[in-house]
Amino acid sequence: MKKVIEGSQAVAEAVRLARVNIISAYPITPQTHIVERLSDFCSDGSLDARFLKVESEHSALAALIGAASSGVRTFTATSSQGLALMHELLHWTSGARLPIVMAEVNRALGPGWNIWTDQTDSLAQRDTGWIQLYCEDGQETLDTTIQAFLLAEMVNLPVMVVLDAFFLSHTYEPVDIPEQEAVDRFLPPFTPRFQLDTNNPCAFGSLVTPDSYMEMRHSIAEGMEAALDLLPEIEDRFAGIFDRRWAAIEPVECDDAEIILVTSGTVTSTCRELISDLRKRGEKVGLLKIKLFRPFPVEAIRRILAPAKKVAVIDRNFSFGASGIFAQEIRAALCNCPGHPPVFGFIAGLGGRDVTKDVLEGIYRQTDQSDRPEREDIWIGLKEVHDAAERS
Amino acid sequence: MTEIRFHGRGGQGTVIAAIILAKAFFRVGHQVQTFPVFGVERRGAPVEAYLRLDNKKILARTNVYTPDHVVVQDRTLLQSIDVTKGLKPGGWILINAPESFTGMDAFAGFSVASVDANRIALNHKLGSRTHPIVNTTMIGAFASLLGMPPLDAIAQAIEEEIPISTELNIRAAEEAFREIRRPELTERSNG
């Protein structure tokens, strides 16, 4: 049934429908509505799960590592500094091959203290071995969270479902909340491949010598590659039941596009409007939405972008001393394609600054009017500042 | 697409007002999107919320800069905030104000309507004299102004969203629906 709910509630409904057994979380704006709602579900009996209250995000993930090791379905949610505090255990989760699912609400890192959207928090965790899926609206967030459990359990790797602060987490819109029976058909109960078992005592997380460590790492790499192949199968199975389909990447009007804008998260929606406007005026422009960031779907991205004349990547994030993070990945994906198009990297919307249709059109015009980028990072809408520390 | 901006103060239920109105519009077939502008979440601090309505899926994921209509839950905001900022010509400004309020003259050129939401809310025991809860009252008045959504959709949305004093909130919305003052329309019908 379609109901008007906020993005945070879409996550919570998905977690309820996935029949999660253990939830552990520590509150942080703008993620708090997710776990508040889940706490309500646990107390009113609509979800038969234990909600573990803990003293920090580090403890929240540690608790889930224990729970998941015992072979149950687990969930947590966090943002920004909370995710940063989990960093050590993010590596532990993937290394231990635990299929934990997390909702990560993109929030800027401080200082300067800022609660608004910015992708640097989740992208800074790109090398931790978590699958990362960036969502665009409430429906995609709900569907992706349900799918995340199946994907995680199929490859024994953790999955991060990522959504923008406020523009998605706190935005109410119509979302179809599926029936439990239909979700049960899509998502079977979790059958762990291994678990803590007193009848079969094993050591977990013990010393691994140089003789075996590389093979264990390679196994994780293979799990990531498997996720790339399995996601379309999961999408098919989901579409067969719910008649909705998302994708690792989604090209919009890219077939004959000379310039392709690359987006992720809610900026994609606003950009869809722009593409439609520009197409009506006869401009040959397309849009490539990146949903799956880890594993990065290099081959599929190359097929879409390589034929274009120019590529403009919009990054709501920044890697200091380098450039926008999606732009880095796109450049790396294209560099072995002979004659590939120049990649313009635009930085926009950091710390929740609005990325309007006008901002996106400005990015398109600037790309159209330049032969090649003058820098690896082009900052959009920067105000004039007089920074004494930098000039002295 | 129609865009509506709500002005209020923290603690006045401004965000909830936009959510209830969104749910009421959705019940009668509109596509809706609503979200608050989050700042420092303090009681009494100025708060804004946006509501978008359309007959197709709403794609814009940005703040509202050029609203079609504006709702002002607290007239003391008029001293510090330009509630007409970006307001499209012909758009309504609905202000919570008693009949004796004379500040409407400041909005020459706009369509201004008012409702004594404080009095109506207090008559229905919503909030206290110093802190009346006017959000459902303002929604009732706004629905009357736009001619939509219908009152029964508003009542159902209030039932969905407000578990406490539900019936009183519905009755307040109904009273405001009748009591709204639209000077321009009144003049037109008189002339």
Interface residues (C-beta under 8 A of the other chain):
Chain A: K2 V4 E6 P30 I115 W116 D164 F166 F167 L168 H170 T171 Y172 E173 P174 T266 V267 S269 T270 R272 E273 D354 V355 T356 K357
Chain B: I19 A22 K23 F26 Q31 V32 Q33 T34 F35 P36 F38 I58 L59 A60 R61 T62 N63 Y65
